[in-house]
């Protein structure tokens, strides 16, 4: 079953990115929050309500089993998004590009479409097709735009490029504030010389430009697959320093709408676009973990079915890590492909149904457990499917 929760900042969250502490290092905030932060906060809240925090800490090698028992035998982060005025927003897909006018306002969105290059054109690309930006003029793409859930759905299901009303600038979803930190010497209880750092704090609200004194609240909506809905407190510990998050249940319709995004259809039998629905760790660099290089081809095999990767739009990878509370140690840092990364596949043999299992079970379920770099409960491996009409987009 699905269990959804809506989280808002009480003061601010410390969502430091995966950078080492050191002199002159600023801690940029990571938004949206890392999956491990969201899953860890939910697990901690449920354990606290069940009175099992001490048991999970003392028997940390069995912590995963104890957490699953609290959630009725199953616990996986399925999806998450930011909500503003009742509308859900997600990071933009990598095959859409937004352009702004001189004032920084949304002007238009254009699609990337795979095209085979003429023989005279030489590139360093490993795939047979390159994503080409379909725009009449040369302009610099803008960053920091998020796409509404209904815009994502239209793009995945019909290939319709979302209009202006489906987009929102990140600055209207949250506010970043710089905070100062000073290291203390535990032995004498005073500041250590030269051990000063700054870090970003995040508030889920944004100042309206036309009415500066008005602040619009934003919420983080997280949806989990659970065996049974747990009891949790109204306040959760969230992110670095255990800052407070106010927690309220999410309507079943909202949870289902978010979890059902990117469900494959019959229109994708001959070819499809695959999107990373969460940061996707992969030992294959820019390739999804289940894709194997075979000579000059890149192939995804699932039983008797075969799909060939022909084009990709994957932004620069990010670093995924975290802190293991039960093990009292940092988690291994891994390179991960960003949410929204896109790959185009042609189905060469068999039925596409074999690949569609990845939407229900995650990419690592079809790639094999030995490919799994992170626990399933942290949402790693979820994906979305979108139509791809060759000759169109």
BELPEGI-V867210 format. One record per backbone hydrogen bond with DSSP energy under -0.5 kcal/mol. CO is the residue of the C=O (numbers start at 1). NH is the residue of the N-H. If there is no record, write none. Layout:
BEGIN
<<CO;NH> <CO;NH>>
END
This chain:
BEGIN
<<1;226> <3;224> <4;250> <5;7> <5;222> <6;248> <7;220> <8;246> <13;15> <13;202> <14;16> <14;240> <15;30> <17;19> <22;25> <24;26> <25;198> <26;28> <27;200> <28;17> <29;31> <34;37> <34;38> <35;39> <36;40> <37;41> <38;42> <39;43> <40;44> <41;45> <42;46> <43;47> <44;48> <45;49> <46;50> <47;51> <47;52> <47;53> <48;51> <52;56> <53;57> <54;58> <55;59> <57;60> <59;62> <60;63> <62;66> <63;67> <64;68> <65;69> <66;70> <67;71> <68;73> <68;74> <69;72> <71;74> <71;227> <71;228> <74;227> <76;78> <76;225> <79;223> <81;221> <82;89> <83;219> <84;87> <87;84> <88;149> <89;82> <90;147> <93;96> <95;112> <97;110> <98;142> <99;107> <99;108> <101;104> <105;101> <108;99> <110;97> <111;134> <113;132> <115;130> <118;121> <120;122> <128;117> <130;115> <132;113> <132;134> <133;135> <137;139> <139;141> <142;98> <144;170> <145;92> <146;168> <147;90> <148;152> <149;153> <150;154> <151;155> <152;156> <153;157> <154;158> <154;159> <154;160> <156;387> <159;161> <163;166> <164;167> <166;148> <168;146> <169;172> <170;173> <170;174> <175;203> <177;201> <179;199> <181;197> <183;192> <184;186> <185;189> <185;190> <190;185> <192;195> <194;196> <195;183> <197;181> <198;27> <199;179> <201;177> <202;13> <203;175> <203;205> <204;218> <206;216> <211;208> <211;214> <214;208> <215;217> <216;206> <217;85> <219;83> <219;221> <220;7> <220;222> <221;81> <222;5> <223;78> <223;79> <224;3> <224;226> <225;76> <234;247> <236;245> <238;243> <239;242> <240;14> <240;243> <243;238> <244;10> <245;236> <246;8> <248;6> <251;255> <252;256> <253;257> <254;258> <255;259> <256;260> <258;261> <260;263> <262;385> <265;268> <266;269> <270;347> <271;388> <272;345> <273;386> <274;343> <275;277> <275;384> <276;340> <279;281> <280;337> <282;285> <284;287> <288;291> <290;301> <292;294> <292;299> <294;297> <297;294> <298;309> <299;292> <299;301> <300;307> <302;305> <305;302> <306;348> <306;349> <307;300> <308;310> <308;346> <310;129> <311;344> <313;315> <313;342> <318;336> <320;334> <322;331> <323;325> <324;328> <324;329> <329;324> <334;320> <335;282> <336;318> <337;280> <338;341> <340;94> <341;276> <342;313> <343;274> <344;310> <344;311> <345;272> <346;308> <346;348> <349;306> <351;354> <352;355> <352;356> <353;357> <355;358> <356;359> <356;360> <357;361> <358;362> <362;365> <362;366> <363;367> <364;368> <368;371> <369;372> <371;373> <375;378> <375;380> <376;379> <377;77> <379;382> <381;363> <382;277> <382;278> <384;275> <386;273> <388;390> <389;392>>
END
